[in-house]
Amino acid sequence: MEECKSSFMDMKRRRVHRYIVFKIDEDSRAVMVDKVGGPGEGYDDLAASLPVDDCRYAVFDFDFVTVDNCQKSKIFFIAWSPSASRIRSKMLYATSKQGLRRVLDGVHYEMQATDPTEMGFDLILDRAK
């Protein structure tokens, strides 16, 4: 969990990551960093890095410009649980989510997604504004 927290703080404070994908090791049940996206990567890169048949958690640092031309940033937490993933995996991720969320201090929005349409870029944009 410490690795997760420190990667998240790097993303939030120093902005060295655009996103972080977390996975759970089924044997130890420990949440760990699976992948980080560099500052030049975008939302499509995050979506492409999520497996189609296994669960993950992800945080995404979304930059946008408001209608009154202000630069803003919001951090999204995404609980990814695709239909094709195993029941055991879905249960493990569902029961571990709150523990990780407590460590990730500074998330603005939370989303659940079982397929890419439930976490589309347009939905992120709507929530952020």
DSSP file with accessible surface (Angstrom, degrees, kcal/mol):
  #  RESIDUE AA STRUCTURE BP1 BP2  ACC     N-H-->O    O-->H-N    N-H-->O    O-->H-N    TCO  KAPPA ALPHA  PHI   PSI    X-CA   Y-CA   Z-CA
    1    1 A M     >        0   0   90      0, 0.0     4,-2.4     0, 0.0     5,-0.2   0.000 360.0 360.0 360.0 -30.6    0.0    0.0    0.0
    2    2 A E  H  >  +     0   0  141      1,-0.2     4,-2.6     2,-0.2     5,-0.2   0.899 360.0  51.4 -63.7 -40.2    2.9    2.3    0.7
    3    3 A E  H  > S+     0   0  103      1,-0.2     4,-2.3     2,-0.2     5,-0.2   0.909 110.0  50.6 -62.0 -40.1    4.1    2.1   -3.0
    4    4 A C  H  > S+     0   0    0     27,-0.3     4,-2.2     1,-0.2    -2,-0.2   0.932 111.7  47.1 -63.0 -46.0    0.5    3.0   -4.1
    5    5 A K  H  X S+     0   0   88     -4,-2.4     4,-2.5     2,-0.2    -2,-0.2   0.918 112.5  48.3 -64.2 -44.3    0.4    6.0   -1.8
    6    6 A S  H  X S+     0   0   61     -4,-2.6     4,-2.2     2,-0.2    -1,-0.2   0.911 112.1  48.9 -68.1 -37.7    3.8    7.3   -2.8
    7    7 A S  H  X S+     0   0   17     -4,-2.3     4,-1.9    -5,-0.2    -1,-0.2   0.911 111.8  50.5 -64.3 -40.1    3.1    6.9   -6.6
    8    8 A F  H  X S+     0   0    0     -4,-2.2     4,-3.0    -5,-0.2    -2,-0.2   0.920 109.3  49.9 -64.6 -42.6   -0.2    8.7   -6.0
    9    9 A M  H  X>S+     0   0   28     -4,-2.5     4,-3.0     1,-0.2     5,-0.8   0.895 108.5  53.3 -64.0 -38.1    1.5   11.6   -4.2
   10   10 A D  I  X>S+     0   0   47     -4,-2.2     6,-1.4     2,-0.2     4,-0.7   0.895 113.0  44.6 -60.7 -40.1    4.0   11.9   -7.1
   11   11 A M  I  <5S+     0   0    0     -4,-1.9     4,-0.4     4,-0.2    -2,-0.2   0.936 119.0  41.5 -68.5 -45.5    1.1   12.1   -9.5
   12   12 A K  I  <5S+     0   0   65     -4,-3.0    -2,-0.2    -5,-0.1    -3,-0.2   0.927 128.9  23.3 -71.8 -46.2   -0.9   14.6   -7.3
   13   13 A R  I  <5S+     0   0  175     -4,-3.0    -3,-0.2    -5,-0.2    -2,-0.1   0.904 135.5  26.8 -90.7 -47.1    1.9   16.9   -6.1
   14   14 A R  I  <<S-     0   0  163     -5,-0.8    -3,-0.2    -4,-0.7    -2,-0.1   0.563  89.4-139.1 -97.9 -10.6    4.7   16.6   -8.7
   15   15 A R      < +     0   0   97     -5,-0.7    -4,-0.2    -4,-0.4    -3,-0.1   0.836  54.2 140.4  57.3  39.6    2.6   15.6  -11.7
   16   16 A V        +     0   0   46     -6,-1.4     2,-0.4     1,-0.1    -5,-0.2   0.638  62.9  48.6 -85.5 -16.0    5.1   13.0  -12.9
   17   17 A H        -     0   0   30     -7,-0.2    21,-0.3    21,-0.2     3,-0.1  -0.969  58.0-162.0-123.0 144.1    2.3   10.6  -13.8
   18   18 A R  S    S-     0   0   45     19,-3.1    43,-2.9    -2,-0.4     2,-0.3   0.801  83.2  -3.6 -86.7 -34.5   -0.8   11.2  -15.9
   19   19 A Y  E     -AB  37  60A   1     18,-0.9    18,-2.7    41,-0.2     2,-0.4  -0.979  58.6-150.4-151.9 162.7   -2.4    8.0  -14.5
   20   20 A I  E     -AB  36  59A   0     39,-2.2    39,-2.3    -2,-0.3     2,-0.5  -0.998   8.3-155.8-135.8 134.0   -1.6    4.9  -12.3
   21   21 A V  E     -AB  35  58A   0     14,-3.2    13,-3.4    -2,-0.4    14,-1.7  -0.939  13.6-162.0-109.1 131.1   -3.1    1.5  -12.7
   22   22 A F  E     -AB  33  57A   0     35,-3.3    35,-2.1    -2,-0.5     2,-0.3  -0.882   6.6-172.8-112.0 145.9   -3.2   -0.7   -9.6
   23   23 A K  E     -A   32   0A  70      9,-2.7     9,-3.1    -2,-0.4     2,-0.5  -0.916  21.1-124.6-131.3 163.1   -3.6   -4.5   -9.4
   24   24 A I  E     -A   31   0A  10     -2,-0.3     2,-0.6    31,-0.2     7,-0.2  -0.920  17.8-133.4-108.6 129.1   -4.1   -6.9   -6.5
   25   25 A D     >  -     0   0   56      5,-2.7     4,-2.5    -2,-0.5     5,-0.4  -0.719  17.4-149.4 -76.3 117.5   -1.8   -9.9   -6.1
   26   26 A E  T  4 S+     0   0   44     -2,-0.6    -1,-0.2     1,-0.2    -2,-0.0   0.817  90.2  50.0 -64.2 -30.9   -4.2  -12.7   -5.6
   27   27 A D  T  4 S+     0   0  151      1,-0.2    -1,-0.2     3,-0.1    -2,-0.0   0.962 126.0  23.2 -72.7 -51.0   -1.8  -14.7   -3.3
   28   28 A S  T  4 S-     0   0   73      2,-0.1    -2,-0.2     1,-0.0    -1,-0.2   0.605  93.8-136.4 -90.5 -12.9   -0.8  -12.0   -0.9
   29   29 A R     <  +     0   0  142     -4,-2.5     2,-0.3     1,-0.2    -3,-0.2   0.711  53.7 148.3  61.8  21.3   -3.9   -9.8   -1.5
   30   30 A A        -     0   0   42     -5,-0.4    -5,-2.7     1,-0.0     2,-0.4  -0.698  48.0-131.1 -88.1 137.8   -1.6   -6.8   -1.6
   31   31 A V  E     +A   24   0A  11     -2,-0.3     2,-0.3    -7,-0.2   -27,-0.3  -0.751  37.0 172.1 -86.2 131.5   -2.5   -3.9   -3.8
   32   32 A M  E     -A   23   0A  53     -9,-3.1    -9,-2.7    -2,-0.4     2,-0.4  -0.928  40.0 -90.0-138.4 162.9    0.4   -2.8   -6.0
   33   33 A V  E     +A   22   0A  28     -2,-0.3   -11,-0.3   -11,-0.2     3,-0.1  -0.596  36.8 177.5 -74.0 128.1    1.2   -0.5   -8.9
   34   34 A D  E     -     0   0A  60    -13,-3.4     2,-0.3     1,-0.4   -12,-0.2   0.804  64.3  -9.7 -98.1 -40.8    0.7   -2.2  -12.2
   35   35 A K  E     -A   21   0A  79    -14,-1.7   -14,-3.2     2,-0.0    -1,-0.4  -0.987  54.5-153.5-159.6 145.4    1.5    0.6  -14.6
   36   36 A V  E     -A   20   0A  56     -2,-0.3     2,-0.5   -16,-0.2   -16,-0.2  -0.964  14.7-140.8-123.1 145.1    2.1    4.3  -14.7
   37   37 A G  E     -A   19   0A   0    -18,-2.7   -19,-3.1    -2,-0.4   -18,-0.9  -0.904  22.7-122.7-104.5 131.7    1.5    6.7  -17.5
   38   38 A G    >   -     0   0   26     -2,-0.5     3,-1.9   -21,-0.3   -21,-0.2  -0.122  33.1 -96.6 -65.7 167.2    3.9    9.5  -18.2
   39   39 A P  T 3  S+     0   0   77      0, 0.0    -1,-0.1     0, 0.0   -22,-0.1   0.773 123.8  55.7 -59.3 -24.8    2.9   13.1  -18.3
   40   40 A G  T 3  S+     0   0   83      2,-0.0     2,-0.1     0, 0.0    -2,-0.0   0.576  89.5  94.7 -85.0  -8.4    2.6   13.0  -22.1
   41   41 A E    <   -     0   0   58     -3,-1.9     2,-0.2     1,-0.1    -4,-0.1  -0.450  60.5-155.6 -82.7 159.6    0.1   10.1  -22.1
   42   42 A G     >  -     0   0   27     -2,-0.1     4,-1.6    20,-0.0     3,-0.3  -0.515  35.8 -78.7-124.3-169.2   -3.6   10.7  -22.2
   43   43 A Y  H  > S+     0   0   13      1,-0.2     4,-2.7     2,-0.2     5,-0.2   0.854 123.4  57.8 -64.2 -36.6   -6.9    9.1  -21.3
   44   44 A D  H  > S+     0   0  127      1,-0.2     4,-2.4     2,-0.2    -1,-0.2   0.873 104.2  53.4 -62.5 -35.8   -6.9    6.8  -24.3
   45   45 A D  H  > S+     0   0   71     -3,-0.3     4,-1.2     2,-0.2    -1,-0.2   0.901 109.6  48.2 -65.0 -40.5   -3.6    5.3  -23.1
   46   46 A L  H >X S+     0   0    0     -4,-1.6     3,-0.8     2,-0.2     4,-0.6   0.963 112.0  48.3 -62.2 -51.6   -5.1    4.6  -19.7
   47   47 A A  H >< S+     0   0   38     -4,-2.7     3,-1.0     1,-0.3    -2,-0.2   0.902 111.1  51.5 -57.7 -40.1   -8.2    3.0  -21.3
   48   48 A A  H 3< S+     0   0   85     -4,-2.4    -1,-0.3     1,-0.2    -2,-0.2   0.759 104.0  58.6 -69.8 -22.7   -6.0    0.8  -23.6
   49   49 A S  H << S+     0   0   29     -4,-1.2    -1,-0.2    -3,-0.8    -2,-0.2   0.592  83.4  96.2 -85.8  -7.9   -3.9   -0.3  -20.6
   50   50 A L  S << S-     0   0   11     -3,-1.0     5,-0.1    -4,-0.6     6,-0.0  -0.677  81.0-118.4 -83.6 130.8   -6.8   -1.9  -18.7
   51   51 A P        -     0   0   31      0, 0.0     3,-0.5     0, 0.0    -2,-0.1  -0.349   8.8-139.3 -68.8 147.9   -7.2   -5.7  -19.3
   52   52 A V  S    S+     0   0  116      1,-0.2    32,-0.5    32,-0.1    33,-0.1   0.669  99.9  35.9 -79.3 -15.5  -10.4   -6.9  -21.0
   53   53 A D  S    S+     0   0   99     31,-0.1    33,-0.5    30,-0.1     2,-0.3   0.139 110.8  56.8-128.1  20.0  -10.7   -9.9  -18.7
   54   54 A D  S    S-     0   0   33     -3,-0.5     2,-0.1    31,-0.2    31,-0.1  -0.996  76.4-109.2-150.0 153.6   -9.4   -8.8  -15.3
   55   55 A C        +     0   0    0     -2,-0.3     2,-0.3    26,-0.1   -31,-0.2  -0.404  36.9 165.5 -79.7 156.4  -10.2   -6.1  -12.7
   56   56 A R  E     - C   0  80A  29     24,-2.0    24,-2.6   -33,-0.1     2,-0.4  -0.961  29.8-130.9-155.9 164.7   -8.0   -3.1  -11.9
   57   57 A Y  E     -BC  22  79A   2    -35,-2.1   -35,-3.3    -2,-0.3     2,-0.3  -0.920  29.2-176.6-112.8 151.5   -8.1    0.2  -10.1
   58   58 A A  E     -BC  21  78A   0     20,-2.3    20,-3.5    -2,-0.4     2,-0.4  -0.994  18.5-156.6-145.9 150.3   -6.9    3.3  -11.8
   59   59 A V  E     -BC  20  77A   0    -39,-2.3   -39,-2.2    -2,-0.3     2,-0.4  -0.983  14.4-166.6-123.3 140.9   -6.4    7.0  -11.0
   60   60 A F  E     -BC  19  76A   7     16,-2.2    16,-2.7    -2,-0.4     2,-0.9  -0.996  16.9-144.0-132.4 128.6   -6.4    9.6  -13.8
   61   61 A D  E     - C   0  75A   3    -43,-2.9     2,-0.6    -2,-0.4    14,-0.2  -0.838  24.9-162.5 -93.8 106.0   -5.2   13.2  -13.5
   62   62 A F  E     - C   0  74A   9     12,-3.1    12,-2.3    -2,-0.9     2,-0.4  -0.821   6.0-165.4-100.5 116.8   -7.6   15.1  -15.8
   63   63 A D  E     + C   0  73A  50     -2,-0.6     2,-0.3    10,-0.2    10,-0.2  -0.832  20.9 154.8 -96.8 138.7   -6.6   18.6  -17.0
   64   64 A F  E     - C   0  72A  16      8,-2.3     8,-3.1    -2,-0.4     2,-0.5  -0.967  40.0-117.7-155.1 167.1   -9.2   20.7  -18.6
   65   65 A V  E     - C   0  71A  64     -2,-0.3     6,-0.2     6,-0.2     4,-0.1  -0.950  30.9-134.5-112.8 129.4  -10.1   24.4  -19.3
   66   66 A T    >   -     0   0   26      4,-2.7     3,-2.1    -2,-0.5    63,-0.0  -0.234  31.0 -98.4 -75.8 171.1  -13.4   25.7  -17.8
   67   67 A V  T 3  S+     0   0  148      1,-0.3    -1,-0.1     2,-0.1    -2,-0.0   0.806 126.7  54.5 -61.4 -28.9  -15.9   27.8  -19.7
   68   68 A D  T 3  S-     0   0  119      2,-0.1    -1,-0.3     1,-0.0    -2,-0.1   0.124 124.9-104.5 -93.6  24.1  -14.4   30.9  -18.1
   69   69 A N  S <  S+     0   0  137     -3,-2.1     2,-0.4     1,-0.2    -2,-0.1   0.784  70.3 146.2  66.1  33.6  -10.9   29.9  -19.4
   70   70 A C        -     0   0   57      0, 0.0    -4,-2.7     0, 0.0     2,-0.5  -0.860  49.2-125.8 -99.7 138.2   -9.4   28.6  -16.2
   71   71 A Q  E     +C   65   0A 132     -2,-0.4     2,-0.3    -6,-0.2    -6,-0.2  -0.685  39.7 175.0 -81.1 124.7   -7.0   25.7  -16.2
   72   72 A K  E     -C   64   0A  99     -8,-3.1    -8,-2.3    -2,-0.5     2,-0.4  -0.884  21.2-156.5-129.0 163.6   -8.2   23.0  -13.8
   73   73 A S  E     -C   63   0A  34     -2,-0.3     2,-0.4   -10,-0.2   -10,-0.2  -0.997   9.4-177.8-141.5 133.1   -7.2   19.5  -12.8
   74   74 A K  E     -C   62   0A  51    -12,-2.3   -12,-3.1    -2,-0.4     2,-0.5  -0.992  19.9-137.0-130.7 141.3   -9.4   16.8  -11.2
   75   75 A I  E     -C   61   0A   7     -2,-0.4    33,-2.4    31,-0.3    34,-1.8  -0.871  18.4-160.6-103.0 126.2   -8.3   13.3  -10.1
   76   76 A F  E     -Cd  60 109A   0    -16,-2.7   -16,-2.2    -2,-0.5     2,-0.5  -0.858   7.6-153.1-105.4 138.2  -10.6   10.4  -11.0
   77   77 A F  E     -Cd  59 110A   0     32,-2.8    34,-2.8    -2,-0.4     2,-0.5  -0.950  15.9-166.1-106.2 127.3  -10.6    7.0   -9.3
   78   78 A I  E     -Cd  58 111A   0    -20,-3.5   -20,-2.3    -2,-0.5     2,-0.8  -0.967  14.0-157.2-120.1 124.4  -11.9    4.2  -11.6
   79   79 A A  E     -Cd  57 112A   6     32,-2.9    34,-2.5    -2,-0.5     2,-0.6  -0.897  18.8-160.5 -97.0 106.0  -12.9    0.8  -10.4
   80   80 A W  E     +Cd  56 113A  12    -24,-2.6   -24,-2.0    -2,-0.8    34,-0.2  -0.817  24.4 158.1 -95.2 117.6  -12.5   -1.4  -13.5
   81   81 A S        -     0   0   23     32,-3.0   -26,-0.1    -2,-0.6   -29,-0.1  -0.642  23.0-161.3-140.7  77.7  -14.4   -4.7  -13.3
   82   82 A P    >   -     0   0    6      0, 0.0     3,-1.9     0, 0.0    33,-0.2  -0.255  27.6-118.8 -66.3 151.0  -15.1   -6.1  -16.8
   83   83 A S  T 3  S+     0   0   85     31,-1.1   -30,-0.1     1,-0.3    32,-0.1   0.809 111.6  60.5 -55.7 -33.7  -17.8   -8.7  -17.3
   84   84 A A  T 3  S+     0   0   74    -32,-0.5    -1,-0.3    30,-0.2   -31,-0.1   0.576  83.3 103.7 -76.1  -6.9  -15.2  -11.2  -18.6
   85   85 A S  S <  S-     0   0    7     -3,-1.9   -31,-0.2   -33,-0.1     2,-0.0  -0.375  83.1 -94.0 -76.9 157.0  -13.3  -11.2  -15.4
   86   86 A R     >  -     0   0  121    -33,-0.5     4,-2.3     1,-0.1     5,-0.2  -0.343  26.6-122.2 -68.6 150.0  -13.5  -14.1  -12.9
   87   87 A I  H  > S+     0   0  122      1,-0.2     4,-2.6     2,-0.2     5,-0.2   0.908 113.1  55.3 -57.5 -42.9  -16.0  -13.8  -10.1
   88   88 A R  H  > S+     0   0  131      1,-0.2     4,-2.4     2,-0.2    -1,-0.2   0.906 108.1  48.3 -59.8 -42.0  -13.2  -14.3   -7.5
   89   89 A S  H  > S+     0   0    0      2,-0.2     4,-2.6     1,-0.2     5,-0.3   0.927 110.3  51.2 -64.5 -44.2  -11.3  -11.4   -9.0
   90   90 A K  H  X S+     0   0   61     -4,-2.3     4,-2.3     1,-0.2    -2,-0.2   0.914 111.9  47.4 -59.8 -42.7  -14.5   -9.2   -8.9
   91   91 A M  H  X S+     0   0  120     -4,-2.6     4,-2.4     2,-0.2    -1,-0.2   0.925 111.1  50.7 -65.0 -44.7  -15.1  -10.1   -5.3
   92   92 A L  H  X S+     0   0    6     -4,-2.4     4,-1.4    -5,-0.2    -2,-0.2   0.929 113.6  44.6 -60.8 -44.9  -11.5   -9.4   -4.3
   93   93 A Y  H  X S+     0   0   11     -4,-2.6     4,-1.0     1,-0.2    -1,-0.2   0.890 111.8  53.0 -68.7 -38.0  -11.5   -6.0   -5.9
   94   94 A A  H  < S+     0   0   76     -4,-2.3     4,-0.4    -5,-0.3     3,-0.3   0.915 112.8  43.7 -64.0 -40.4  -14.9   -5.0   -4.5
   95   95 A T  H  < S+     0   0  106     -4,-2.4     4,-0.3     1,-0.2    -1,-0.2   0.731 115.9  47.3 -79.8 -19.5  -13.8   -5.8   -0.9
   96   96 A S  H  X S+     0   0   28     -4,-1.4     4,-1.6    -5,-0.2     3,-0.3   0.567  87.2  89.5 -94.9 -10.1  -10.4   -4.1   -1.2
   97   97 A K  H  X S+     0   0   33     -4,-1.0     4,-2.7    -3,-0.3     5,-0.2   0.909  83.6  50.5 -59.4 -47.9  -11.6   -0.9   -2.8
   98   98 A Q  H  > S+     0   0  100     -4,-0.4     4,-2.1     1,-0.2    -1,-0.2   0.866 106.5  56.1 -63.2 -35.4  -12.2    1.1    0.3
   99   99 A G  H  > S+     0   0   22     -4,-0.3     4,-1.0    -3,-0.3    -1,-0.2   0.927 112.2  41.7 -61.5 -43.6   -8.8    0.4    1.8
  100  100 A L  H >X S+     0   0    0     -4,-1.6     4,-1.7     1,-0.2     3,-0.6   0.923 111.0  56.4 -69.0 -42.4   -7.1    1.8   -1.3
  101  101 A R  H 3< S+     0   0   56     -4,-2.7     6,-0.2     1,-0.2    -1,-0.2   0.860 102.9  55.7 -59.0 -37.1   -9.4    4.7   -1.5
  102  102 A R  H 3< S+     0   0  188     -4,-2.1    -1,-0.2     1,-0.2    -2,-0.2   0.859 108.6  48.2 -63.5 -34.4   -8.6    5.7    2.1
  103  103 A V  H << S+     0   0   33     -4,-1.0     2,-1.7    -3,-0.6    -2,-0.2   0.823  97.8  73.0 -74.6 -31.4   -4.9    5.8    1.1
  104  104 A L  S >< S-     0   0    1     -4,-1.7     3,-0.9   -96,-0.0     2,-0.6  -0.564  71.0-175.3 -89.5  79.3   -5.5    7.9   -2.0
  105  105 A D  T 3   +     0   0  112     -2,-1.7    -3,-0.1     1,-0.2    -2,-0.0  -0.642  62.6  40.3 -81.4 118.4   -6.2   11.3   -0.4
  106  106 A G  T 3   +     0   0   24     -2,-0.6   -31,-0.3     1,-0.3     2,-0.3   0.459  68.6 144.4 123.3   8.3   -7.2   13.9   -3.0
  107  107 A V    <   -     0   0   22     -3,-0.9    -1,-0.3    -6,-0.2   -31,-0.2  -0.610  27.9-169.1 -76.6 133.9   -9.5   12.0   -5.4
  108  108 A H        +     0   0   94    -33,-2.4     2,-0.3    -2,-0.3   -32,-0.2   0.826  65.4  20.2 -91.2 -39.2  -12.3   14.2   -6.7
  109  109 A Y  E     -d   76   0A  60    -34,-1.8   -32,-2.8     2,-0.0     2,-0.4  -0.974  60.5-153.0-136.0 150.7  -14.5   11.7   -8.4
  110  110 A E  E     -d   77   0A  54     -2,-0.3     2,-0.3   -34,-0.2   -32,-0.2  -0.969  13.9-175.6-124.5 138.2  -15.1    7.9   -8.4
  111  111 A M  E     -d   78   0A  14    -34,-2.8   -32,-2.9    -2,-0.4     2,-0.4  -0.979  15.6-150.7-132.0 146.3  -16.4    5.8  -11.2
  112  112 A Q  E     -d   79   0A 104     -2,-0.3     2,-0.4   -34,-0.2   -32,-0.2  -0.931  21.7-178.4-107.8 139.1  -17.3    2.1  -11.6
  113  113 A A  E     +d   80   0A   0    -34,-2.5   -32,-3.0    -2,-0.4    -2,-0.0  -0.992  27.4 173.1-143.6 133.7  -16.9    0.6  -15.1
  114  114 A T  S    S+     0   0   51     -2,-0.4   -31,-1.1     1,-0.3   -30,-0.2   0.483  83.0  16.1-110.1 -12.0  -17.6   -2.9  -16.4
  115  115 A D  S >  S-     0   0   54    -33,-0.2     3,-1.9   -32,-0.1    -1,-0.3  -0.971  89.4 -97.3-152.9 163.0  -16.9   -1.9  -20.1
  116  116 A P  G >  S+     0   0   89      0, 0.0     3,-1.5     0, 0.0    -1,-0.0   0.779 116.1  64.0 -56.4 -28.2  -15.2    1.0  -21.8
  117  117 A T  G >  S+     0   0  105      1,-0.3     3,-1.0     2,-0.2     6,-0.1   0.797  95.4  60.1 -68.0 -24.7  -18.4    2.9  -22.5
  118  118 A E  G <  S+     0   0   77     -3,-1.9    -1,-0.3     1,-0.2    -6,-0.1   0.517 114.2  35.3 -80.5  -4.8  -19.0    3.3  -18.8
  119  119 A M  G <  S+     0   0    4     -3,-1.5    -1,-0.2    -4,-0.3    -2,-0.2  -0.057  86.1 154.5-134.3  31.4  -15.7    5.2  -18.4
  120  120 A G    X>  -     0   0   15     -3,-1.0     4,-1.7     1,-0.1     3,-0.7  -0.206  56.7-113.2 -61.3 154.9  -15.7    7.1  -21.8
  121  121 A F  H 3> S+     0   0   91      1,-0.3     4,-2.6     2,-0.2     5,-0.2   0.867 116.9  59.2 -58.6 -35.9  -13.8   10.4  -22.1
  122  122 A D  H 3> S+     0   0  103      1,-0.2     4,-2.4     2,-0.2    -1,-0.3   0.879 104.1  51.0 -62.5 -35.8  -17.1   12.3  -22.5
  123  123 A L  H <> S+     0   0   61     -3,-0.7     4,-2.3     2,-0.2    -1,-0.2   0.901 109.8  49.6 -68.0 -39.6  -18.3   11.0  -19.1
  124  124 A I  H  X S+     0   0    0     -4,-1.7     4,-2.4     2,-0.2    -2,-0.2   0.944 111.3  49.6 -62.1 -46.1  -15.1   12.2  -17.5
  125  125 A L  H  X S+     0   0   52     -4,-2.6     4,-1.7     1,-0.2    -2,-0.2   0.924 110.9  49.7 -60.6 -44.3  -15.5   15.6  -19.1
  126  126 A D  H  < S+     0   0  121     -4,-2.4    -1,-0.2     1,-0.2    -2,-0.2   0.915 112.8  46.1 -60.2 -46.3  -19.1   15.9  -17.9
  127  127 A R  H  < S+     0   0  108     -4,-2.3    -1,-0.2     1,-0.2    -2,-0.2   0.880 110.1  54.2 -65.9 -39.0  -18.2   15.0  -14.3
  128  128 A A  H  <        0   0    6     -4,-2.4    -1,-0.2    -5,-0.2    -2,-0.2   0.859 360.0 360.0 -67.1 -35.6  -15.2   17.3  -14.2
  129  129 A K     <        0   0  147     -4,-1.7    -1,-0.2    -5,-0.2    -2,-0.2   0.784 360.0 360.0 -82.8 360.0  -17.2   20.4  -15.3
